[in-house]
């Protein structure tokens, strides 16, 4: 049940990016990052024309570039 709740919140955050893609510039060139509200996850995404592509979902405890 807890995993379903986390998955729903991540999906909801990703769906909101299709309406308005707010986020900070990413650590990799051409990407953006958005924190998932009230969860320790970051969505890494890119925008191509009218498409938002989620590249990674990363836990904030991970050591990543």
CHARMM-style PDB file with segment names, atoms N, HN, CA, C and O in Angstrom:
ATOM      1  N   UNK     1       0.813  -1.186   0.000  1.00  0.00      PROA
ATOM      2  CA  UNK     1       0.000   0.000   0.000  1.00  0.00      PROA
ATOM      3  C   UNK     1       0.867   1.265   0.000  1.00  0.00      PROA
ATOM      4  O   UNK     1       0.563   2.225  -0.708  1.00  0.00      PROA
ATOM      5  N   UNK     2       1.931   1.265   0.782  1.00  0.00      PROA
ATOM      6  HN  UNK     2       2.178   0.485   1.357  1.00  0.00      PROA
ATOM      7  CA  UNK     2       2.821   2.429   0.843  1.00  0.00      PROA
ATOM      8  C   UNK     2       3.507   2.656  -0.502  1.00  0.00      PROA
ATOM      9  O   UNK     2       3.635   3.794  -0.953  1.00  0.00      PROA
ATOM     10  N   UNK     3       3.946   1.574  -1.139  1.00  0.00      PROA
ATOM     11  HN  UNK     3       3.842   0.649  -0.773  1.00  0.00      PROA
ATOM     12  CA  UNK     3       4.599   1.693  -2.454  1.00  0.00      PROA
ATOM     13  C   UNK     3       3.637   2.242  -3.495  1.00  0.00      PROA
ATOM     14  O   UNK     3       4.039   3.038  -4.344  1.00  0.00      PROA
ATOM     15  N   UNK     4       2.377   1.833  -3.446  1.00  0.00      PROA
ATOM     16  HN  UNK     4       2.050   1.187  -2.756  1.00  0.00      PROA
ATOM     17  CA  UNK     4       1.373   2.365  -4.371  1.00  0.00      PROA
ATOM     18  C   UNK     4       1.191   3.863  -4.162  1.00  0.00      PROA
ATOM     19  O   UNK     4       1.059   4.616  -5.126  1.00  0.00      PROA
ATOM     20  N   UNK     5       1.184   4.289  -2.922  1.00  0.00      PROA
ATOM     21  HN  UNK     5       1.292   3.677  -2.139  1.00  0.00      PROA
ATOM     22  CA  UNK     5       1.034   5.710  -2.612  1.00  0.00      PROA
ATOM     23  C   UNK     5       2.211   6.514  -3.162  1.00  0.00      PROA
ATOM     24  O   UNK     5       2.013   7.577  -3.752  1.00  0.00      PROA
ATOM     25  N   UNK     6       3.427   6.015  -2.973  1.00  0.00      PROA
ATOM     26  HN  UNK     6       3.587   5.152  -2.493  1.00  0.00      PROA
ATOM     27  CA  UNK     6       4.621   6.688  -3.494  1.00  0.00      PROA
ATOM     28  C   UNK     6       4.561   6.749  -5.022  1.00  0.00      PROA
ATOM     29  O   UNK     6       4.834   7.794  -5.613  1.00  0.00      PROA
ATOM     30  N   UNK     7       4.212   5.649  -5.650  1.00  0.00      PROA
ATOM     31  HN  UNK     7       3.990   4.801  -5.170  1.00  0.00      PROA
ATOM     32  CA  UNK     7       4.125   5.616  -7.119  1.00  0.00      PROA
ATOM     33  C   UNK     7       3.086   6.614  -7.626  1.00  0.00      PROA
ATOM     34  O   UNK     7       3.330   7.307  -8.614  1.00  0.00      PROA
ATOM     35  N   UNK     8       1.949   6.695  -6.972  1.00  0.00      PROA
ATOM     36  HN  UNK     8       1.751   6.133  -6.169  1.00  0.00      PROA
ATOM     37  CA  UNK     8       0.906   7.653  -7.383  1.00  0.00      PROA
ATOM     38  C   UNK     8       1.393   9.090  -7.275  1.00  0.00      PROA
ATOM     39  O   UNK     8       1.105   9.915  -8.142  1.00  0.00      PROA
ATOM     40  N   UNK     9       2.131   9.389  -6.214  1.00  0.00      PROA
ATOM     41  HN  UNK     9       2.365   8.719  -5.509  1.00  0.00      PROA
ATOM     42  CA  UNK     9       2.635  10.749  -6.031  1.00  0.00      PROA
ATOM     43  C   UNK     9       3.697  11.098  -7.072  1.00  0.00      PROA
ATOM     44  O   UNK     9       3.746  12.230  -7.552  1.00  0.00      PROA
ATOM     45  N   UNK    10       4.534  10.144  -7.419  1.00  0.00      PROA
ATOM     46  HN  UNK    10       4.494   9.224  -7.029  1.00  0.00      PROA
ATOM     47  CA  UNK    10       5.546  10.381  -8.454  1.00  0.00      PROA
ATOM     48  C   UNK    10       4.866  10.589  -9.808  1.00  0.00      PROA
ATOM     49  O   UNK    10       5.230  11.500 -10.552  1.00  0.00      PROA
ATOM     50  N   UNK    11       3.894   9.760 -10.124  1.00  0.00      PROA
ATOM     51  HN  UNK    11       3.599   9.020  -9.520  1.00  0.00      PROA
ATOM     52  CA  UNK    11       3.161   9.894 -11.387  1.00  0.00      PROA
ATOM     53  C   UNK    11       2.422  11.232 -11.434  1.00  0.00      PROA
ATOM     54  O   UNK    11       2.405  11.892 -12.473  1.00  0.00      PROA
ATOM     55  N   UNK    12       1.825  11.628 -10.340  1.00  0.00      PROA
ATOM     56  HN  UNK    12       1.840  11.092  -9.496  1.00  0.00      PROA
ATOM     57  CA  UNK    12       1.118  12.897 -10.281  1.00  0.00      PROA
ATOM     58  C   UNK    12       2.068  14.073 -10.537  1.00  0.00      PROA
ATOM     59  O   UNK    12       1.726  15.000 -11.272  1.00  0.00      PROA
ATOM     60  N   UNK    13       3.253  14.036  -9.936  1.00  0.00      PROA
ATOM     61  HN  UNK    13       3.531  13.283  -9.339  1.00  0.00      PROA
ATOM     62  CA  UNK    13       4.242  15.096 -10.153  1.00  0.00      PROA
ATOM     63  C   UNK    13       4.681  15.128 -11.612  1.00  0.00      PROA
ATOM     64  O   UNK    13       4.862  16.204 -12.182  1.00  0.00      PROA
ATOM     65  N   UNK    14       4.851  13.955 -12.220  1.00  0.00      PROA
ATOM     66  HN  UNK    14       4.704  13.081 -11.757  1.00  0.00      PROA
ATOM     67  CA  UNK    14       5.240  13.886 -13.629  1.00  0.00      PROA
ATOM     68  C   UNK    14       4.130  14.423 -14.529  1.00  0.00      PROA
ATOM     69  O   UNK    14       4.408  15.120 -15.505  1.00  0.00      PROA
ATOM     70  N   UNK    15       2.890  14.110 -14.212  1.00  0.00      PROA
ATOM     71  HN  UNK    15       2.665  13.544 -13.419  1.00  0.00      PROA
ATOM     72  CA  UNK    15       1.769  14.608 -15.013  1.00  0.00      PROA
ATOM     73  C   UNK    15       1.647  16.119 -14.924  1.00  0.00      PROA
ATOM     74  O   UNK    15       1.270  16.764 -15.902  1.00  0.00      PROA
ATOM     75  N   UNK    16       1.959  16.695 -13.774  1.00  0.00      PROA
ATOM     76  HN  UNK    16       2.266  16.171 -12.979  1.00  0.00      PROA
ATOM     77  CA  UNK    16       1.907  18.152 -13.637  1.00  0.00      PROA
ATOM     78  C   UNK    16       2.934  18.832 -14.536  1.00  0.00      PROA
ATOM     79  O   UNK    16       2.726  19.968 -14.962  1.00  0.00      PROA
ATOM     80  N   UNK    17       4.039  18.149 -14.829  1.00  0.00      PROA
ATOM     81  HN  UNK    17       4.207  17.226 -14.483  1.00  0.00      PROA
ATOM     82  CA  UNK    17       5.053  18.726 -15.717  1.00  0.00      PROA
ATOM     83  C   UNK    17       4.516  18.924 -17.130  1.00  0.00      PROA
ATOM     84  O   UNK    17       4.994  19.801 -17.850  1.00  0.00      PROA
ATOM     85  N   UNK    18       3.533  18.127 -17.538  1.00  0.00      PROA
ATOM     86  HN  UNK    18       3.144  17.415 -16.953  1.00  0.00      PROA
ATOM     87  CA  UNK    18       2.973  18.291 -18.885  1.00  0.00      PROA
ATOM     88  C   UNK    18       2.129  19.552 -18.984  1.00  0.00      PROA
ATOM     89  O   UNK    18       1.953  20.096 -20.075  1.00  0.00      PROA
ATOM     90  N   UNK    19       1.606  20.021 -17.861  1.00  0.00      PROA
ATOM     91  HN  UNK    19       1.748  19.580 -16.975  1.00  0.00      PROA
ATOM     92  CA  UNK    19       0.793  21.242 -17.861  1.00  0.00      PROA
ATOM     93  C   UNK    19       1.668  22.481 -17.769  1.00  0.00      PROA
ATOM     94  O   UNK    19       1.497  23.438 -18.525  1.00  0.00      PROA
ATOM     95  N   UNK    20       2.604  22.447 -16.834  1.00  0.00      PROA
ATOM     96  HN  UNK    20       2.742  21.670 -16.221  1.00  0.00      PROA
ATOM     97  CA  UNK    20       3.557  23.544 -16.685  1.00  0.00      PROA
ATOM     98  C   UNK    20       4.865  22.938 -16.174  1.00  0.00      PROA
ATOM     99  O   UNK    20       4.941  22.445 -15.049  1.00  0.00      PROA
ATOM    100  N   UNK    21       5.861  22.985 -17.002  1.00  0.00      PROA
ATOM    101  HN  UNK    21       5.799  23.386 -17.916  1.00  0.00      PROA
ATOM    102  CA  UNK    21       7.129  22.328 -16.664  1.00  0.00      PROA
ATOM    103  C   UNK    21       8.020  23.281 -15.878  1.00  0.00      PROA
ATOM    104  O   UNK    21       8.896  23.947 -16.429  1.00  0.00      PROA
ATOM    105  N   UNK    22       7.771  23.323 -14.577  1.00  0.00      PROA
ATOM    106  HN  UNK    22       7.059  22.781 -14.129  1.00  0.00      PROA
ATOM    107  CA  UNK    22       8.605  24.122 -13.690  1.00  0.00      PROA
ATOM    108  C   UNK    22       9.698  23.219 -13.144  1.00  0.00      PROA
ATOM    109  O   UNK    22       9.491  22.021 -12.954  1.00  0.00      PROA
ATOM    110  N   UNK    23      10.800  23.771 -12.907  1.00  0.00      PROA
ATOM    111  HN  UNK    23      10.969  24.745 -13.061  1.00  0.00      PROA
ATOM    112  CA  UNK    23      11.911  23.000 -12.365  1.00  0.00      PROA
ATOM    113  C   UNK    23      13.187  23.778 -12.574  1.00  0.00      PROA
ATOM    114  O   UNK    23      13.228  24.752 -13.326  1.00  0.00      PROA
ATOM    115  N   UNK    24      14.209  23.341 -11.909  1.00  0.00      PROA
ATOM    116  HN  UNK    24      14.175  22.550 -11.298  1.00  0.00      PROA
ATOM    117  CA  UNK    24      15.491  24.033 -12.048  1.00  0.00      PROA
ATOM    118  C   UNK    24      16.313  23.362 -13.134  1.00  0.00      PROA
ATOM    119  O   UNK    24      16.069  22.204 -13.477  1.00  0.00      PROA
ATOM    120  N   UNK    25      17.291  24.086 -13.680  1.00  0.00      PROA
ATOM    121  HN  UNK    25      17.489  25.026 -13.402  1.00  0.00      PROA
ATOM    122  CA  UNK    25      18.184  23.435 -14.651  1.00  0.00      PROA
ATOM    123  C   UNK    25      18.866  22.237 -14.001  1.00  0.00      PROA
ATOM    124  O   UNK    25      19.252  22.286 -12.833  1.00  0.00      PROA
ATOM    125  N   UNK    26      19.007  21.170 -14.766  1.00  0.00      PROA
ATOM    126  HN  UNK    26      18.693  21.130 -15.715  1.00  0.00      PROA
ATOM    127  CA  UNK    26      19.576  19.941 -14.237  1.00  0.00      PROA
ATOM    128  C   UNK    26      21.082  19.956 -14.144  1.00  0.00      PROA
ATOM    129  O   UNK    26      21.746  20.873 -14.626  1.00  0.00      PROA
ATOM    130  N   UNK    27      21.602  18.938 -13.523  1.00  0.00      PROA
ATOM    131  HN  UNK    27      21.062  18.192 -13.130  1.00  0.00      PROA
ATOM    132  CA  UNK    27      23.052  18.798 -13.370  1.00  0.00      PROA
ATOM    133  C   UNK    27      23.710  18.331 -14.652  1.00  0.00      PROA
ATOM    134  O   UNK    27      24.915  18.509 -14.832  1.00  0.00      PROA
ATOM    135  N   UNK    28      22.941  17.739 -15.541  1.00  0.00      PROA
ATOM    136  HN  UNK    28      21.962  17.594 -15.395  1.00  0.00      PROA
ATOM    137  CA  UNK    28      23.425  17.345 -16.856  1.00  0.00      PROA
ATOM    138  C   UNK    28      22.880  18.342 -17.874  1.00  0.00      PROA
ATOM    139  O   UNK    28      21.739  18.788 -17.754  1.00  0.00      PROA
ATOM    140  N   UNK    29      23.667  18.687 -18.853  1.00  0.00      PROA
ATOM    141  HN  UNK    29      24.594  18.325 -18.951  1.00  0.00      PROA
ATOM    142  CA  UNK    29      23.260  19.670 -19.861  1.00  0.00      PROA
ATOM    143  C   UNK    29      21.975  19.229 -20.563  1.00  0.00      PROA
ATOM    144  O   UNK    29      21.825  18.067 -20.938  1.00  0.00      PROA
ATOM    145  N   UNK    30      21.056  20.175 -20.731  1.00  0.00      PROA
ATOM    146  HN  UNK    30      21.178  21.120 -20.426  1.00  0.00      PROA
ATOM    147  CA  UNK    30      19.814  19.905 -21.437  1.00  0.00      PROA
ATOM    148  C   UNK    30      18.723  19.261 -20.614  1.00  0.00      PROA
ATOM    149  O   UNK    30      17.669  18.910 -21.145  1.00  0.00      PROA
ATOM    150  N   UNK    31      18.961  19.100 -19.311  1.00  0.00      PROA
ATOM    151  HN  UNK    31      19.817  19.386 -18.879  1.00  0.00      PROA
ATOM    152  CA  UNK    31      17.950  18.473 -18.453  1.00  0.00      PROA
ATOM    153  C   UNK    31      17.451  19.467 -17.410  1.00  0.00      PROA
ATOM    154  O   UNK    31      18.040  20.526 -17.190  1.00  0.00      PROA
ATOM    155  N   UNK    32      16.353  19.090 -16.781  1.00  0.00      PROA
ATOM    156  HN  UNK    32      15.875  18.230 -16.960  1.00  0.00      PROA
ATOM    157  CA  UNK    32      15.767  19.861 -15.686  1.00  0.00      PROA
ATOM    158  C   UNK    32      15.469  18.910 -14.549  1.00  0.00      PROA
ATOM    159  O   UNK    32      15.379  17.698 -14.744  1.00  0.00      PROA
ATOM    160  N   UNK    33      15.315  19.470 -13.354  1.00  0.00      PROA
ATOM    161  HN  UNK    33      15.388  20.454 -13.195  1.00  0.00      PROA
ATOM    162  CA  UNK    33      15.027  18.667 -12.176  1.00  0.00      PROA
ATOM    163  C   UNK    33      13.839  19.244 -11.430  1.00  0.00      PROA
ATOM    164  O   UNK    33      13.696  20.461 -11.315  1.00  0.00      PROA
ATOM    165  N   UNK    34      12.996  18.369 -10.929  1.00  0.00      PROA
ATOM    166  HN  UNK    34      13.113  17.380 -11.023  1.00  0.00      PROA
ATOM    167  CA  UNK    34      11.827  18.777 -10.152  1.00  0.00      PROA
ATOM    168  C   UNK    34      11.701  17.856  -8.953  1.00  0.00      PROA
ATOM    169  O   UNK    34      11.677  16.635  -9.109  1.00  0.00      PROA
ATOM    170  N   UNK    35      11.621  18.427  -7.757  1.00  0.00      PROA
ATOM    171  HN  UNK    35      11.641  19.419  -7.631  1.00  0.00      PROA
ATOM    172  CA  UNK    35      11.405  17.634  -6.556  1.00  0.00      PROA
ATOM    173  C   UNK    35       9.971  17.137  -6.524  1.00  0.00      PROA
ATOM    174  O   UNK    35       9.048  17.855  -6.907  1.00  0.00      PROA
ATOM    175  N   UNK    36       9.789  15.911  -6.067  1.00  0.00      PROA
ATOM    176  HN  UNK    36      10.539  15.327  -5.756  1.00  0.00      PROA
ATOM    177  CA  UNK    36       8.441  15.368  -5.870  1.00  0.00      PROA
ATOM    178  C   UNK    36       7.987  15.868  -4.501  1.00  0.00      PROA
ATOM    179  O   UNK    36       8.651  15.602  -3.499  1.00  0.00      PROA
ATOM    180  N   UNK    37       6.853  16.598  -4.440  1.00  0.00      PROA
ATOM    181  HN  UNK    37       6.313  16.814  -5.254  1.00  0.00      PROA
ATOM    182  CA  UNK    37       6.415  17.163  -3.162  1.00  0.00      PROA
ATOM    183  C   UNK    37       6.253  16.113  -2.059  1.00  0.00      PROA
ATOM    184  O   UNK    37       5.648  15.060  -2.261  1.00  0.00      PROA
ATOM    185  N   UNK    38       6.809  16.430  -0.896  1.00  0.00      PROA
ATOM    186  HN  UNK    38       7.300  17.285  -0.732  1.00  0.00      PROA
ATOM    187  CA  UNK    38       6.710  15.616   0.320  1.00  0.00      PROA
ATOM    188  C   UNK    38       7.318  14.214   0.198  1.00  0.00      PROA
ATOM    189  O   UNK    38       7.009  13.332   0.999  1.00  0.00      PROA
ATOM    190  N   UNK    39       8.171  14.011  -0.794  1.00  0.00      PROA
ATOM    191  HN  UNK    39       8.422  14.728  -1.445  1.00  0.00      PROA
ATOM    192  CA  UNK    39       8.880  12.734  -0.941  1.00  0.00      PROA
ATOM    193  C   UNK    39      10.345  13.012  -1.250  1.00  0.00      PROA
ATOM    194  O   UNK    39      10.664  14.066  -1.801  1.00  0.00      PROA
ATOM    195  N   UNK    40      11.239  12.093  -0.909  1.00  0.00      PROA
ATOM    196  HN  UNK    40      10.980  11.237  -0.462  1.00  0.00      PROA
ATOM    197  CA  UNK    40      12.665  12.316  -1.166  1.00  0.00      PROA
ATOM    198  C   UNK    40      13.084  11.846  -2.565  1.00  0.00      PROA
ATOM    199  O   UNK    40      14.046  11.091  -2.708  1.00  0.00      PROA
ATOM    200  N   UNK    41      12.362  12.295  -3.588  1.00  0.00      PROA
ATOM    201  HN  UNK    41      11.580  12.908  -3.472  1.00  0.00      PROA
ATOM    202  CA  UNK    41      12.665  11.906  -4.962  1.00  0.00      PROA
ATOM    203  C   UNK    41      12.765  13.131  -5.850  1.00  0.00      PROA
ATOM    204  O   UNK    41      12.100  14.141  -5.620  1.00  0.00      PROA
ATOM    205  N   UNK    42      13.610  13.026  -6.870  1.00  0.00      PROA
ATOM    206  HN  UNK    42      14.150  12.205  -7.056  1.00  0.00      PROA
ATOM    207  CA  UNK    42      13.783  14.070  -7.866  1.00  0.00      PROA
ATOM    208  C   UNK    42      13.461  13.473  -9.233  1.00  0.00      PROA
ATOM    209  O   UNK    42      13.935  12.388  -9.572  1.00  0.00      PROA
ATOM    210  N   UNK    43      12.653  14.186 -10.014  1.00  0.00      PROA
ATOM    211  HN  UNK    43      12.268  15.067  -9.738  1.00  0.00      PROA
ATOM    212  CA  UNK    43      12.401  13.803 -11.400  1.00  0.00      PROA
ATOM    213  C   UNK    43      13.403  14.541 -12.272  1.00  0.00      PROA
ATOM    214  O   UNK    43      13.496  15.768 -12.217  1.00  0.00      PROA
ATOM    215  N   UNK    44      14.138  13.811 -13.062  1.00  0.00      PROA
ATOM    216  HN  UNK    44      14.062  12.815 -13.107  1.00  0.00      PROA
ATOM    217  CA  UNK    44      15.054  14.412 -14.032  1.00  0.00      PROA
ATOM    218  C   UNK    44      14.384  14.269 -15.391  1.00  0.00      PROA
ATOM    219  O   UNK    44      14.022  13.168 -15.805  1.00  0.00      PROA
ATOM    220  N   UNK    45      14.222  15.399 -16.085  1.00  0.00      PROA
ATOM    221  HN  UNK    45      14.517  16.294 -15.749  1.00  0.00      PROA
ATOM    222  CA  UNK    45      13.486  15.360 -17.340  1.00  0.00      PROA
ATOM    223  C   UNK    45      14.094  16.293 -18.366  1.00  0.00      PROA
ATOM    224  O   UNK    45      14.914  17.152 -18.043  1.00  0.00      PROA
ATOM    225  N   UNK    46      13.672  16.106 -19.618  1.00  0.00      PROA
ATOM    226  HN  UNK    46      13.006  15.407 -19.880  1.00  0.00      PROA
ATOM    227  CA  UNK    46      14.069  17.003 -20.693  1.00  0.00      PROA
ATOM    228  C   UNK    46      12.829  17.389 -21.475  1.00  0.00      PROA
ATOM    229  O   UNK    46      11.824  16.679 -21.472  1.00  0.00      PROA
ATOM    230  N   UNK    47      12.919  18.522 -22.140  1.00  0.00      PROA
ATOM    231  HN  UNK    47      13.736  19.099 -22.142  1.00  0.00      PROA
ATOM    232  CA  UNK    47      11.804  19.017 -22.934  1.00  0.00      PROA
ATOM    233  C   UNK    47      12.249  19.070 -24.388  1.00  0.00      PROA
ATOM    234  O   UNK    47      13.224  19.744 -24.720  1.00  0.00      PROA
ATOM    235  N   UNK    48      11.534  18.362 -25.252  1.00  0.00      PROA
ATOM    236  HN  UNK    48      10.742  17.815 -24.982  1.00  0.00      PROA
ATOM    237  CA  UNK    48      11.785  18.365 -26.687  1.00  0.00      PROA
ATOM    238  C   UNK    48      10.510  18.786 -27.389  1.00  0.00      PROA
ATOM    239  O   UNK    48       9.497  18.088 -27.336  1.00  0.00      PROA
ATOM    240  N   UNK    49      10.568  19.936 -28.047  1.00  0.00      PROA
ATOM    241  HN  UNK    49      11.391  20.502 -28.090  1.00  0.00      PROA
ATOM    242  CA  UNK    49       9.399  20.495 -28.725  1.00  0.00      PROA
ATOM    243  C   UNK    49       8.233  20.569 -27.747  1.00  0.00      PROA
ATOM    244  O   UNK    49       8.260  21.413 -26.851  1.00  0.00      PROA
ATOM    245  N   UNK    50       7.223  19.735 -27.874  1.00  0.00      PROA
ATOM    246  HN  UNK    50       7.201  19.050 -28.602  1.00  0.00      PROA
ATOM    247  CA  UNK    50       6.079  19.779 -26.961  1.00  0.00      PROA
ATOM    248  C   UNK    50       6.011  18.540 -26.072  1.00  0.00      PROA
ATOM    249  O   UNK    50       4.957  18.241 -25.510  1.00  0.00      PROA
ATOM    250  N   UNK    51       7.115  17.823 -25.940  1.00  0.00      PROA
ATOM    251  HN  UNK    51       7.971  18.066 -26.397  1.00  0.00      PROA
ATOM    252  CA  UNK    51       7.145  16.584 -25.173  1.00  0.00      PROA
ATOM    253  C   UNK    51       8.040  16.728 -23.944  1.00  0.00      PROA
ATOM    254  O   UNK    51       9.157  17.240 -24.029  1.00  0.00      PROA
ATOM    255  N   UNK    52       7.537  16.272 -22.818  1.00  0.00      PROA
ATOM    256  HN  UNK    52       6.630  15.856 -22.750  1.00  0.00      PROA
ATOM    257  CA  UNK    52       8.335  16.196 -21.599  1.00  0.00      PROA
ATOM    258  C   UNK    52       8.686  14.732 -21.390  1.00  0.00      PROA
ATOM    259  O   UNK    52       7.798  13.888 -21.263  1.00  0.00      PROA
ATOM    260  N   UNK    53       9.979  14.430 -21.354  1.00  0.00      PROA
ATOM    261  HN  UNK    53      10.700  15.115 -21.457  1.00  0.00      PROA
ATOM    262  CA  UNK    53      10.433  13.050 -21.172  1.00  0.00      PROA
ATOM    263  C   UNK    53      11.107  12.908 -19.810  1.00  0.00      PROA
ATOM    264  O   UNK    53      12.086  13.591 -19.511  1.00  0.00      PROA
ATOM    265  N   UNK    54      10.562  12.006 -18.990  1.00  0.00      PROA
ATOM    266  HN  UNK    54       9.767  11.451 -19.233  1.00  0.00      PROA
ATOM    267  CA  UNK    54      11.171  11.719 -17.693  1.00  0.00      PROA
ATOM    268  C   UNK    54      12.348  10.780 -17.950  1.00  0.00      PROA
ATOM    269  O   UNK    54      12.170   9.681 -18.475  1.00  0.00      PROA
ATOM    270  N   UNK    55      13.534  11.214 -17.583  1.00  0.00      PROA
ATOM    271  HN  UNK    55      13.679  12.107 -17.156  1.00  0.00      PROA
ATOM    272  CA  UNK    55      14.733  10.411 -17.812  1.00  0.00      PROA
ATOM    273  C   UNK    55      15.060   9.516 -16.619  1.00  0.00      PROA
ATOM    274  O   UNK    55      15.488   8.374 -16.787  1.00  0.00      PROA
ATOM    275  N   UNK    56      14.856  10.044 -15.425  1.00  0.00      PROA
ATOM    276  HN  UNK    56      14.508  10.971 -15.289  1.00  0.00      PROA
ATOM    277  CA  UNK    56      15.176   9.288 -14.209  1.00  0.00      PROA
ATOM    278  C   UNK    56      14.302   9.754 -13.056  1.00  0.00      PROA
ATOM    279  O   UNK    56      13.851  10.898 -13.012  1.00  0.00      PROA
ATOM    280  N   UNK    57      14.079   8.845 -12.136  1.00  0.00      PROA
ATOM    281  HN  UNK    57      14.445   7.915 -12.172  1.00  0.00      PROA
ATOM    282  CA  UNK    57      13.499   9.166 -10.834  1.00  0.00      PROA
ATOM    283  C   UNK    57      14.572   8.750  -9.837  1.00  0.00      PROA
ATOM    284  O   UNK    57      14.903   7.570  -9.723  1.00  0.00      PROA
ATOM    285  N   UNK    58      15.112   9.730  -9.119  1.00  0.00      PROA
ATOM    286  HN  UNK    58      14.843  10.689  -9.212  1.00  0.00      PROA
ATOM    287  CA  UNK    58      16.274   9.475  -8.265  1.00  0.00      PROA
ATOM    288  C   UNK    58      15.936   9.801  -6.816  1.00  0.00      PROA
ATOM    289  O   UNK    58      15.360  10.849  -6.522  1.00  0.00      PROA
ATOM    290  N   UNK    59      16.297   8.899  -5.921  1.00  0.00      PROA
ATOM    291  HN  UNK    59      16.765   8.048  -6.159  1.00  0.00      PROA
ATOM    292  CA  UNK    59      16.140   9.161  -4.490  1.00  0.00      PROA
ATOM    293  C   UNK    59      17.220  10.157  -4.091  1.00  0.00      PROA
ATOM    294  O   UNK    59      18.362  10.068  -4.540  1.00  0.00      PROA
ATOM    295  N   UNK    60      16.841  11.109  -3.239  1.00  0.00      PROA
ATOM    296  HN  UNK    60      15.913  11.181  -2.875  1.00  0.00      PROA
ATOM    297  CA  UNK    60      17.779  12.179  -2.875  1.00  0.00      PROA
ATOM    298  C   UNK    60      18.974  11.694  -2.057  1.00  0.00      PROA
ATOM    299  O   UNK    60      19.962  12.418  -1.931  1.00  0.00      PROA
ATOM    300  N   UNK    61      18.906  10.496  -1.504  1.00  0.00      PROA
ATOM    301  HN  UNK    61      18.104   9.908  -1.606  1.00  0.00      PROA
ATOM    302  CA  UNK    61      20.034   9.965  -0.729  1.00  0.00      PROA
ATOM    303  C   UNK    61      21.154   9.429  -1.630  1.00  0.00      PROA
ATOM    304  O   UNK    61      22.261   9.164  -1.163  1.00  0.00      PROA
ATOM    305  N   UNK    62      20.860   9.277  -2.906  1.00  0.00      PROA
ATOM    306  HN  UNK    62      19.960   9.492  -3.286  1.00  0.00      PROA
ATOM    307  CA  UNK    62      21.872   8.750  -3.826  1.00  0.00      PROA
ATOM    308  C   UNK    62      22.921   9.795  -4.131  1.00  0.00      PROA
ATOM    309  O   UNK    62      22.623  10.989  -4.169  1.00  0.00      PROA
ATOM    310  N   UNK    63      24.141   9.356  -4.347  1.00  0.00      PROA
ATOM    311  HN  UNK    63      24.383   8.386  -4.316  1.00  0.00      PROA
ATOM    312  CA  UNK    63      25.233  10.224  -4.767  1.00  0.00      PROA
ATOM    313  C   UNK    63      25.264  10.190  -6.288  1.00  0.00      PROA
ATOM    314  O   UNK    63      25.710   9.209  -6.883  1.00  0.00      PROA
ATOM    315  N   UNK    64      24.798  11.246  -6.907  1.00  0.00      PROA
ATOM    316  HN  UNK    64      24.436  12.043  -6.424  1.00  0.00      PROA
ATOM    317  CA  UNK    64      24.709  11.283  -8.373  1.00  0.00      PROA
ATOM    318  C   UNK    64      25.188  12.644  -8.875  1.00  0.00      PROA
ATOM    319  O   UNK    64      25.096  13.651  -8.173  1.00  0.00      PROA
ATOM    320  N   UNK    65      25.696  12.648 -10.092  1.00  0.00      PROA
ATOM    321  HN  UNK    65      25.770  11.830 -10.662  1.00  0.00      PROA
ATOM    322  CA  UNK    65      26.254  13.910 -10.625  1.00  0.00      PROA
ATOM    323  C   UNK    65      25.187  14.933 -10.941  1.00  0.00      PROA
ATOM    324  OT1 UNK    65      25.502  16.034 -11.393  1.00  0.00      PROA
TER     325      UNK     65
END
